[in-house]
């Protein structure tokens, strides 16, 4: 078994709405997502890589590169692990969104992510 590299940059996020992680302007030469873990709780968490931000949570018209979907059961938890590093080309930013499958319940999903910017 080979060791997995942990990225220099990190975020531990509980997104409400659309949350920017890396702007397209910061990603000059590309970046590599080294590790990522999603706990969707009773909803979903979506990670996007694009030149522009997703317009809403669950935006299907923006490039979604990693996501986790949980059951519509209150207070449920699961873990979705990124199976391999992902390279994101220069000029694309990273955003995360979360939502709940249960009407009237605020999204409580989370994303833990590490990445390296290409020099």
Legacy VTK file of the C-alpha trace (Angstrom):
# vtk DataFile Version 3.0
C-alpha trace
ASCII
DATASET POLYDATA
POINTS 119 float
0.000 0.000 0.000
1.363 3.409 -0.951
1.058 6.457 1.264
-1.406 9.103 0.086
0.005 12.627 -0.082
-1.864 15.213 1.962
-2.170 18.577 0.229
-0.541 21.740 1.576
-3.851 23.657 1.425
-6.987 22.447 3.169
-10.573 23.232 3.993
-13.061 21.747 6.451
-16.361 23.124 5.218
-20.029 22.956 6.207
-21.435 24.821 3.191
-24.623 26.818 3.283
-25.367 27.804 -0.311
-22.486 28.057 -2.801
-19.050 28.335 -1.122
-15.861 29.119 -3.048
-12.774 27.109 -2.086
-10.303 28.255 -4.785
-10.958 31.075 -7.254
-10.186 30.588 -10.962
-7.636 33.440 -10.672
-5.738 31.575 -7.902
-5.465 28.451 -10.058
-2.761 29.712 -12.433
-1.041 26.414 -13.368
-3.580 23.825 -12.252
-4.162 22.119 -8.918
-4.349 18.587 -7.594
-6.981 17.564 -5.083
-5.028 15.111 -2.946
-7.665 14.005 -0.433
-11.378 14.636 0.054
-14.070 13.249 2.304
-17.782 14.054 2.242
-20.366 13.451 4.968
-23.674 14.184 3.209
-25.770 13.574 6.375
-29.445 13.571 5.304
-28.776 15.334 2.008
-26.019 15.888 -0.520
-22.663 17.627 -0.900
-21.326 18.520 -4.366
-17.810 19.646 -5.341
-17.540 21.635 -8.577
-14.580 22.598 -10.802
-15.378 25.275 -13.370
-14.522 28.691 -14.758
-17.664 30.055 -13.070
-19.499 29.264 -9.853
-22.558 27.032 -9.796
-25.677 29.194 -9.814
-27.522 27.150 -7.154
-26.942 24.139 -4.894
-27.300 21.011 -7.009
-26.536 22.941 -10.244
-26.465 20.286 -12.986
-25.202 22.725 -15.641
-21.804 23.198 -13.906
-19.025 20.562 -13.868
-19.525 18.421 -10.742
-16.383 16.391 -9.997
-17.131 14.702 -6.655
-20.309 14.279 -4.649
-21.945 12.387 -1.848
-25.622 11.580 -1.404
-27.133 10.521 1.897
-30.564 9.094 2.718
-33.563 11.254 3.552
-33.307 10.192 7.201
-32.736 12.822 9.882
-29.373 12.705 11.660
-27.959 9.981 9.418
-24.252 10.026 8.585
-22.053 8.343 6.029
-18.638 8.977 4.546
-17.665 9.192 0.889
-13.913 9.169 0.166
-12.268 10.474 -2.999
-10.757 7.280 -4.461
-7.792 8.944 -6.213
-6.254 12.409 -6.607
-7.886 14.695 -9.191
-6.080 17.232 -11.378
-8.024 20.444 -12.071
-6.739 22.455 -15.063
-5.581 26.071 -14.764
-8.291 28.715 -14.772
-10.895 26.593 -13.004
-12.053 27.322 -9.478
-13.431 24.985 -6.834
-16.824 25.407 -5.175
-18.858 23.265 -2.795
-22.598 23.197 -2.164
-24.826 21.191 0.153
-28.528 20.552 0.462
-31.004 18.504 2.467
-33.441 15.890 1.158
-35.763 16.609 4.108
-38.119 19.581 3.556
-37.568 22.397 6.041
-34.233 21.022 7.271
-31.066 23.059 6.730
-28.182 21.304 4.994
-25.617 19.981 7.470
-23.283 18.049 5.144
-19.539 18.621 5.168
-16.435 18.408 2.990
-12.862 17.922 4.201
-10.420 18.565 1.340
-6.688 19.032 0.753
-5.021 20.266 -2.439
-1.762 21.465 -3.939
-1.332 24.255 -6.464
0.961 23.339 -9.359
4.034 25.595 -9.407
LINES 1 120
119 0 1 2 3 4 5 6 7 8 9 10 11 12 13 14 15 16 17 18 19 20 21 22 23 24 25 26 27 28 29 30 31 32 33 34 35 36 37 38 39 40 41 42 43 44 45 46 47 48 49 50 51 52 53 54 55 56 57 58 59 60 61 62 63 64 65 66 67 68 69 70 71 72 73 74 75 76 77 78 79 80 81 82 83 84 85 86 87 88 89 90 91 92 93 94 95 96 97 98 99 100 101 102 103 104 105 106 107 108 109 110 111 112 113 114 115 116 117 118
